[in-house]
Amino acid sequence: MSVKLRLSRVGKTKRPHYRIVAADTRSARDTNFLEILGTYQPQQEPSALKVDSARVISWLQKGALPTDRVRKLLEISGTWAEFQATKKPAK
């Protein structure tokens, strides 16, 4: 089973809120997911972003791949830099 970190849309029409979730790549966008890792609310000023860094790093170390948008959000929150620091250097 391949796992991706991606956004799952929740909220009202034209008022989106997103969850950052770990999900099987074969499942639909807003259906089954393995774990909620954070939230993103783009409608707030400034945008609200909450990420459980420890759980995200755990999933990334297990081989989960983030989508492009989630990777950008992780870079903004600083979690991506933490993950890069924990990686072992290649010989």
C-alpha positions as CSV (number, residue, x, y, z in Angstrom):
1,M,0.0,0.0,0.0
2,S,1.4,3.4,-1.0
3,V,0.6,6.3,1.2
4,K,0.4,10.0,0.3
5,L,0.1,13.1,2.5
6,R,-2.6,15.2,0.8
7,L,-5.3,17.7,1.4
8,S,-8.9,16.6,2.0
9,R,-11.5,19.2,1.5
10,V,-14.1,20.0,4.2
11,G,-16.3,23.1,4.8
12,K,-19.2,24.8,3.1
13,T,-19.6,25.7,-0.6
14,K,-17.1,28.5,-1.5
15,R,-15.8,28.4,2.1
16,P,-13.2,25.6,2.0
17,H,-11.2,24.2,4.9
18,Y,-8.7,21.5,4.3
19,R,-7.3,18.6,6.4
20,I,-3.8,17.4,5.9
21,V,-4.2,13.6,5.9
22,A,-2.3,10.4,5.3
23,A,-4.3,8.4,2.8
24,D,-3.9,5.4,0.5
25,T,-3.2,6.6,-3.0
26,R,-6.1,4.5,-4.4
27,S,-8.8,6.2,-2.3
28,A,-10.8,9.2,-3.4
29,R,-9.9,12.7,-2.2
30,D,-12.5,13.1,0.6
31,T,-13.0,9.5,1.6
32,N,-11.0,7.0,3.6
33,F,-7.8,8.3,5.2
34,L,-5.4,6.7,7.7
35,E,-4.8,9.7,10.0
36,I,-5.4,13.5,10.2
37,L,-2.1,15.3,10.5
38,G,-3.2,18.9,10.4
39,T,-5.5,21.6,9.1
40,Y,-5.3,24.4,6.6
41,Q,-7.8,27.3,6.4
42,P,-7.0,29.5,3.4
43,Q,-10.0,31.8,3.8
44,Q,-8.7,33.3,7.1
45,E,-6.4,36.4,6.9
46,P,-3.6,35.4,7.4
47,S,-4.1,31.7,6.4
48,A,-4.3,29.4,9.4
49,L,-2.0,26.3,9.2
50,K,-1.7,23.7,12.0
51,V,0.5,20.7,11.6
52,D,1.4,17.8,13.9
53,S,5.1,17.8,13.0
54,A,6.0,14.7,14.9
55,R,3.3,12.6,13.2
56,V,4.1,14.1,9.7
57,I,7.8,13.3,10.1
58,S,6.9,9.8,11.3
59,W,4.9,9.2,8.1
60,L,7.6,10.7,5.9
61,Q,10.2,8.4,7.4
62,K,8.0,5.4,6.7
63,G,8.0,6.4,3.0
64,A,4.8,8.5,2.6
65,L,5.0,11.0,-0.3
66,P,3.6,14.5,0.1
67,T,1.7,16.1,-2.8
68,D,3.1,19.4,-4.2
69,R,0.7,21.6,-2.2
70,V,1.2,19.7,1.0
71,R,5.0,19.9,0.6
72,K,4.7,23.7,0.2
73,L,2.6,23.9,3.4
74,L,5.1,21.7,5.2
75,E,7.9,24.1,4.1
76,I,5.9,27.1,5.4
77,S,5.4,25.4,8.8
78,G,9.0,24.4,9.1
79,T,8.2,20.7,9.2
80,W,9.9,19.9,5.9
81,A,13.2,21.4,7.2
82,E,12.9,19.2,10.4
83,F,12.4,16.1,8.2
84,Q,15.4,16.9,6.0
85,A,17.5,17.4,9.2
86,T,16.5,13.9,10.5
87,K,17.4,12.2,7.2
88,K,20.7,10.3,7.3
89,P,23.2,11.7,4.8
90,A,23.9,9.6,1.7
91,K,27.4,8.1,1.5
